């Protein structure tokens, strides 16, 4: 690893545990513009979060936690600041950030990233961003305050507008399907779906 790569890996302050312990909608909005960092083989892959979805807890019928505590969903019930990574359709990984107080079952899905450093491939969608950053089930339950997998405050000015829309692919969740719980940076070309 060259010195430039090493200095970039440590750029930006890791988000503290209490950031993730906040209200899930507020966390979903506040994550926009932050950088997801995954260090593999000494290389820090970094992407700017441009789209998120909030899953509010066991009462939210679109949330995996609505089925209660299971081997799959246990990580969603806290503590906050851990990664919840699962496989859909037997082939795509999706990454969520566990939020709120322990026992609540809430998380924020990362839907799209803007590549910043050492990221190749399409990141316009939850499965695609995981593939591009090498995120898989081995990172399920990983502490996001770790050195090799975390989210940092990039220090950039929040001079963007946030668009609010219903979540994608949750028509089965009745009234929850219409809830405006998807957030993205207006005009960003890396958003998965306008």
TAMOMO-V463097 format. One line per field, one symbol per residue. psi: psi as a letter, one per 40 degrees, with the letter a starting at -180 (. if undefined). burial: 1 if it has 16 or more other ideal C-beta (glycine too) atoms within 10 Angstrom, else 0. A space follows every 10 residues. Layout:
BEGIN
psi=???
burial=???
END
This chain:
BEGIN
psi=hiddddddde hihihidddd eihddddddd dheihhhhhh fehhhhihhe hihhheadeh eeideeeahi ddedddeiii fihhhihife ehiihihhia ihedfiihhh diihhdhfhi ihfgiddddd ddefhaeeeh ehheeidehi hiheeiigfi ihhhiiihff defbdedehg ehhihhehee idh.
burial=0000000110 0101100011 1001101111 1111111110 0001111111 1111111101 1111110000 0010111101 1111110000 0011111111 0001111111 1111111110 0011111111 1111100011 0101000011 1101000000 0010001101 0010010010 1111100101 1100
END
